[in-house]
């Protein structure tokens, strides 16, 4: 029941798994956040919150310590934010 209520508030449009650091990243366009957790869904952290920056985001990826957020209109020039593990 609790998970159903939580899931109703989400609109996950991008998911990325970093197997080197055992982290899962997702982009929630309804809450307009990028969140990370361990591979079991525990230890959640909100990495980025922005109603403007994430409004039209469609994809995320992680390379080393950089989180790349790609917007629908900026597919040629992705936005990026720095994240450090």
C-alpha atoms as a printed R data frame, in Angstrom:
   type eleno elety resid chain resno      x      y       z
1  ATOM     1    CA   UNK     A     1  0.000  0.000   0.000
2  ATOM     2    CA   UNK     A     2  2.764  2.460   0.930
3  ATOM     3    CA   UNK     A     3  4.687  1.634  -2.252
4  ATOM     4    CA   UNK     A     4  1.550  2.152  -4.350
5  ATOM     5    CA   UNK     A     5  1.077  5.637  -2.897
6  ATOM     6    CA   UNK     A     6  4.727  6.454  -3.507
7  ATOM     7    CA   UNK     A     7  4.625  5.073  -7.063
8  ATOM     8    CA   UNK     A     8  1.541  7.172  -7.877
9  ATOM     9    CA   UNK     A     9  3.607 10.312  -7.235
10 ATOM    10    CA   UNK     A    10  6.389  9.287  -9.654
11 ATOM    11    CA   UNK     A    11  6.913  9.668 -13.362
12 ATOM    12    CA   UNK     A    12 10.263  8.065 -14.019
13 ATOM    13    CA   UNK     A    13 11.344  8.736 -17.583
14 ATOM    14    CA   UNK     A    14 15.038  7.810 -17.349
15 ATOM    15    CA   UNK     A    15 16.974  5.180 -15.444
16 ATOM    16    CA   UNK     A    16 20.728  4.632 -15.253
17 ATOM    17    CA   UNK     A    17 22.678  1.921 -13.432
18 ATOM    18    CA   UNK     A    18 26.297  2.526 -12.452
19 ATOM    19    CA   UNK     A    19 27.680 -0.937 -11.735
20 ATOM    20    CA   UNK     A    20 31.133  0.376 -10.782
21 ATOM    21    CA   UNK     A    21 29.754  2.317  -7.813
22 ATOM    22    CA   UNK     A    22 26.679  0.076  -7.313
23 ATOM    23    CA   UNK     A    23 24.304  3.017  -7.675
24 ATOM    24    CA   UNK     A    24 20.997  3.495  -9.425
25 ATOM    25    CA   UNK     A    25 19.969  6.910 -10.790
26 ATOM    26    CA   UNK     A    26 16.552  7.962 -12.030
27 ATOM    27    CA   UNK     A    27 14.915 11.064 -13.400
28 ATOM    28    CA   UNK     A    28 11.438 11.822 -12.073
29 ATOM    29    CA   UNK     A    29  9.776 14.446 -14.247
30 ATOM    30    CA   UNK     A    30  6.667 14.659 -12.058
31 ATOM    31    CA   UNK     A    31  8.648 15.581  -8.940
32 ATOM    32    CA   UNK     A    32 11.339 17.238 -11.137
33 ATOM    33    CA   UNK     A    33 14.254 15.582  -9.368
34 ATOM    34    CA   UNK     A    34 17.195 13.310 -10.097
35 ATOM    35    CA   UNK     A    35 17.561 10.686  -7.364
36 ATOM    36    CA   UNK     A    36 20.185  8.056  -6.605
37 ATOM    37    CA   UNK     A    37 20.095  4.975  -4.424
38 ATOM    38    CA   UNK     A    38 22.018  1.785  -3.940
39 ATOM    39    CA   UNK     A    39 20.998 -1.148  -6.125
40 ATOM    40    CA   UNK     A    40 18.507 -2.315  -3.462
41 ATOM    41    CA   UNK     A    41 16.677  1.027  -3.472
42 ATOM    42    CA   UNK     A    42 18.049  2.022  -0.070
43 ATOM    43    CA   UNK     A    43 20.210  5.047   0.793
44 ATOM    44    CA   UNK     A    44 18.281  7.434  -1.473
45 ATOM    45    CA   UNK     A    45 19.685 10.874  -2.188
46 ATOM    46    CA   UNK     A    46 18.172 13.709  -4.192
47 ATOM    47    CA   UNK     A    47 21.010 14.936  -6.409
48 ATOM    48    CA   UNK     A    48 19.261 17.646  -8.369
49 ATOM    49    CA   UNK     A    49 15.953 19.507  -8.028
50 ATOM    50    CA   UNK     A    50 14.839 22.055 -10.567
51 ATOM    51    CA   UNK     A    51 11.461 22.863 -12.036
52 ATOM    52    CA   UNK     A    52 13.144 24.786 -14.874
53 ATOM    53    CA   UNK     A    53 16.182 22.582 -15.489
54 ATOM    54    CA   UNK     A    54 14.349 19.226 -15.412
55 ATOM    55    CA   UNK     A    55 11.037 20.266 -16.977
56 ATOM    56    CA   UNK     A    56 11.826 18.711 -20.377
57 ATOM    57    CA   UNK     A    57 14.580 16.266 -19.391
58 ATOM    58    CA   UNK     A    58 14.483 12.954 -21.247
59 ATOM    59    CA   UNK     A    59 17.685 11.100 -20.362
60 ATOM    60    CA   UNK     A    60 20.451 10.837 -17.782
61 ATOM    61    CA   UNK     A    61 23.868  9.218 -17.723
62 ATOM    62    CA   UNK     A    62 26.836  9.155 -15.388
63 ATOM    63    CA   UNK     A    63 30.477  9.205 -16.397
64 ATOM    64    CA   UNK     A    64 33.045  9.187 -13.600
65 ATOM    65    CA   UNK     A    65 31.780 11.975 -11.288
66 ATOM    66    CA   UNK     A    66 29.636 13.855 -13.795
67 ATOM    67    CA   UNK     A    67 25.894 13.450 -14.066
68 ATOM    68    CA   UNK     A    68 24.598 14.363 -17.531
69 ATOM    69    CA   UNK     A    69 20.955 15.394 -17.855
70 ATOM    70    CA   UNK     A    70 19.734 15.647 -21.427
71 ATOM    71    CA   UNK     A    71 16.735 17.791 -22.251
72 ATOM    72    CA   UNK     A    72 14.251 17.202 -25.058
73 ATOM    73    CA   UNK     A    73 15.075 20.472 -26.800
74 ATOM    74    CA   UNK     A    74 18.797 20.277 -26.096
75 ATOM    75    CA   UNK     A    75 19.627 16.824 -27.477
76 ATOM    76    CA   UNK     A    76 22.593 18.314 -29.335
77 ATOM    77    CA   UNK     A    77 23.889 20.185 -26.249
78 ATOM    78    CA   UNK     A    78 23.120 18.253 -23.073
79 ATOM    79    CA   UNK     A    79 22.795 20.036 -19.754
80 ATOM    80    CA   UNK     A    80 25.081 18.717 -17.105
81 ATOM    81    CA   UNK     A    81 25.440 18.934 -13.393
82 ATOM    82    CA   UNK     A    82 28.364 17.752 -11.310
83 ATOM    83    CA   UNK     A    83 27.843 14.940  -8.840
84 ATOM    84    CA   UNK     A    84 30.564 13.442  -6.679
85 ATOM    85    CA   UNK     A    85 30.315 10.052  -5.019
